[in-house]
């Protein structure tokens, strides 16, 4: 009887409150008890525009020709393939915009190195022959000398085609010396865009002393 005397009035009071709430209309407003957490709208991520690139990644590498002046020294040739692929893997990680190479060869033993570099690094090549070359020879005569010698060595520029589209190059003669008749002083000058729609000329003068 003690429990019934205390519980019954509580039940009746709750029923009365429900009746009042439902009697005013069809809609019921639920009021959370004090201390209940309130729902907050989910935060939406806003995409921010990417900042313009602020760096230009450049590297110069002398590949060290596989052809040694001493015919008995086979180390440059024996190690060339390994050295070349180490360079390629390092440059892939570096993600360059502009590369310059000296002693880029075309030989029967190792093939056209310029083509390998351009293909593996996915960059636009600008190549110029340095030797064999003799002052006063025409392009056709130089080609014949290369065919007879069985090798060619030159300078190579690789350009990131995304940042420097439609790059063009030209060759120039720098400081010709009669004592260096087998090697031409050359220059490649690719064009590249920069801010404001203007163009910048990038120059590489190999073997310049």
Phi and psi in degrees as a GROMACS rama.xvg file:
@    title "Ramachandran Plot"
@    xaxis  label "Phi"
@    yaxis  label "Psi"
@TYPE xy
-65.2259  -43.9407  UNK-2
-67.7637  -40.5902  UNK-3
-64.0296  -36.3056  UNK-4
-67.6676  -25.574  UNK-5
-96.8586  -33.4063  UNK-6
-77.8784  -39.1444  UNK-7
-59.5285  -46.3191  UNK-8
-61.7511  -32.2952  UNK-9
-66.9857  -41.0796  UNK-10
-65.9824  -41.7761  UNK-11
-64.724  -38.7357  UNK-12
-65.0597  -39.7896  UNK-13
-65.4085  -40.8276  UNK-14
-63.1964  -37.184  UNK-15
-65.553  -40.1451  UNK-16
-63.0242  -41.5276  UNK-17
-64.3613  -38.5844  UNK-18
-64.5386  -41.9253  UNK-19
-64.3979  -41.8814  UNK-20
-64.8116  -38.7004  UNK-21
-82.4329  -18.3219  UNK-22
-76.1752  -19.4902  UNK-23
-84.0887  -5.95928  UNK-24
159.249  -175.939  UNK-25
-83.8782  -24.7124  UNK-26
-85.9769  140.005  UNK-27
-117.081  126.368  UNK-28
-96.423  120.026  UNK-29
-92.0436  122.322  UNK-30
-105.79  113.674  UNK-31
-66.2289  147.905  UNK-32
-66.0731  158.723  UNK-33
-59.0526  141.025  UNK-34
89.5276  -3.72499  UNK-35
-75.2199  142.388  UNK-36
-69.6326  139.291  UNK-37
-96.9186  141.451  UNK-38
-72.84  134.994  UNK-39
-114.942  143.814  UNK-40
-63.3385  139.77  UNK-41
-66.2956  137.767  UNK-42
-74.4059  135.159  UNK-43
-105.75  133.13  UNK-44
-76.4495  131.6  UNK-45
-102.882  128.544  UNK-46
-74.4776  126.509  UNK-47
-97.1537  141.406  UNK-48
-63.5166  141.643  UNK-49
-70.9222  139.538  UNK-50
-72.6482  147.814  UNK-51
-65.9481  145.289  UNK-52
-59.762  139.219  UNK-53
-116.516  8.20798  UNK-54
-134.419  156.276  UNK-55
-127.011  113.842  UNK-56
-91.4649  116.997  UNK-57
-127.441  143.417  UNK-58
-145.968  146.404  UNK-59
-124.257  133.544  UNK-60
-138.656  130.636  UNK-61
-94.2999  117.084  UNK-62
-77.4162  -9.47025  UNK-63
57.6437  99.8181  UNK-64
-52.3401  141.794  UNK-65
-71.2155  -10.0323  UNK-66
-95.6178  111.707  UNK-67
-89.4544  150.651  UNK-68
-64.3378  -33.7244  UNK-69
-88.8719  111.578  UNK-70
-61.9409  -22.3437  UNK-71
-83.3539  -9.22279  UNK-72
-92.48  103.339  UNK-73
-96.8825  0.313402  UNK-74
-59.4953  -46.4563  UNK-75
-56.8169  -39.4935  UNK-76
-75.4461  -40.0069  UNK-77
-64.5975  -31.4304  UNK-78
-101.246  -0.314742  UNK-79
-63.686  -48.6647  UNK-80
-59.6416  -43.4469  UNK-81
-63.8223  -44.0929  UNK-82
-63.5838  -41.1083  UNK-83
-62.5482  -44.4222  UNK-84
-74.3534  -26.7646  UNK-85
-63.818  -43.8195  UNK-86
-61.366  -44.731  UNK-87
-61.9666  -46.2892  UNK-88
-64.6983  -39.1677  UNK-89
-65.9169  -39.2645  UNK-90
-71.6245  -32.17  UNK-91
-61.1382  -40.8742  UNK-92
-70.646  -32.279  UNK-93
-71.7908  -29.9898  UNK-94
54.6846  65.677  UNK-95
-78.0023  161.073  UNK-96
-99.3946  -31.0109  UNK-97
-146.68  130.191  UNK-98
-127.808  145.905  UNK-99
-131.389  136.225  UNK-100
-129.347  141.865  UNK-101
-111.874  159.433  UNK-102
57.097  48.278  UNK-103
-89.6794  116.308  UNK-104
-108.046  160.768  UNK-105
-131.811  103.843  UNK-106
-131.501  162.468  UNK-107
-65.7785  -35.0565  UNK-108
-74.0447  -34.9958  UNK-109
-122.711  0.704877  UNK-110
73.3058  -165.382  UNK-111
-88.0421  102.403  UNK-112
-66.36  -35.5008  UNK-113
-59.5269  -40.8872  UNK-114
-66.9861  -39.324  UNK-115
-63.7984  -46.2066  UNK-116
-63.1782  -45.2035  UNK-117
-64.0728  -41.0576  UNK-118
-68.6493  -47.9029  UNK-119
-70.0498  -35.3713  UNK-120
-92.281  -5.47384  UNK-121
54.384  52.8675  UNK-122
-130.503  161.272  UNK-123
-83.909  126.394  UNK-124
-91.6927  144.944  UNK-125
-133.342  107.957  UNK-126
-118.792  145.602  UNK-127
-139.714  137.375  UNK-128
-74.1728  137.245  UNK-129
-108.845  -37.1573  UNK-130
-160.409  155.455  UNK-131
-69.8211  137.836  UNK-132
-151.865  140.558  UNK-133
-133.145  136.4  UNK-134
-57.1428  135.974  UNK-135
89.9207  -5.25763  UNK-136
-85.4462  149.258  UNK-137
-84.5534  172.96  UNK-138
-61.3764  -42.1042  UNK-139
-65.0743  -41.5269  UNK-140
-65.512  -39.8678  UNK-141
-62.7203  -40.3443  UNK-142
-62.7689  -38.0495  UNK-143
-66.8972  -38.5627  UNK-144
-64.4218  -42.4505  UNK-145
-62.157  -42.9935  UNK-146
-63.5837  -40.0888  UNK-147
-70.3549  -39.2966  UNK-148
-74.0322  -29.3525  UNK-149
82.0519  14.7924  UNK-150
-156.835  163.253  UNK-151
-149.302  145.44  UNK-152
-135.903  140.426  UNK-153
-156.465  -168.72  UNK-154
-113.377  144.578  UNK-155
-133.321  135.777  UNK-156
-116.287  132.349  UNK-157
-113.14  132.602  UNK-158
-121.286  136.524  UNK-159
-69.3854  107.471  UNK-160
-65.3899  -20.2625  UNK-161
-72.2453  -41.8609  UNK-162
-87.604  -26.1623  UNK-163
-127.963  71.374  UNK-164
-70.3565  151.115  UNK-165
55.3862  44.0607  UNK-166
-70.2423  141.678  UNK-167
-126.582  148.357  UNK-168
-128.851  160.939  UNK-169
-144.202  158.049  UNK-170
-109.182  137.996  UNK-171
-132.459  156.296  UNK-172
-100.197  121.312  UNK-173
-113.183  123.403  UNK-174
48.1323  62.924  UNK-175
-64.5196  138.991  UNK-176
-128.33  134.079  UNK-177
-67.779  -22.3546  UNK-178
-77.3007  -7.92394  UNK-179
-122.302  51.3433  UNK-180
-65.4638  -20.9957  UNK-181
-92.4035  -1.99555  UNK-182
-133.875  125.965  UNK-183
-91.2012  143.489  UNK-184
-82.4051  117.275  UNK-185
-125.327  163.908  UNK-186
-148.068  128.788  UNK-187
-106.329  137.968  UNK-188
-134.441  82.362  UNK-189
-73.7437  149.358  UNK-190
-93.7129  141.939  UNK-191
-141.111  144.973  UNK-192
-79.4238  157.114  UNK-193
-144.938  -175.34  UNK-194
-59.246  145.694  UNK-195
85.6017  5.87865  UNK-196
80.1208  0.590773  UNK-197
-83.2672  172.898  UNK-198
-121.042  149.841  UNK-199
-122.378  137.061  UNK-200
-95.9376  121.889  UNK-201
-101.423  127.893  UNK-202
-120.901  143.498  UNK-203
-135.221  115.14  UNK-204
-110.876  96.8541  UNK-205
-76.5219  151.293  UNK-206
55.6232  32.2298  UNK-207
-91.8402  131.131  UNK-208
